[in-house]
Amino acid sequence: MVVTPHLAATAMVPRLLEGYDDGTWVALVFEEIAGSLPAQPWRPG
């Protein structure tokens, strides 16, 4: 929650939409981006 809001607008990362931290639990909500999940089981390549 500290770093992501300060990334350059041109950084190819999902934007942080909302964050919650009550001292015990942390939840981060990022924008949805196009893509696919990696193959499972993961392979080094």
C-alpha positions, 0 to 999 in steps of 0.5 A: 500500500505504500509503494504502488500509489507512487509507481509511474503512470507508465509502469505496466502494473495493475493500479491499486484501487483500494486498501484496508489495514486494521493492524491485523488484516490487510486487503488490497484491491487492484484493477482487473487486467487482461492476461492468463494464469500460469500453467500448473504445476508451474514450470521454470520456463 
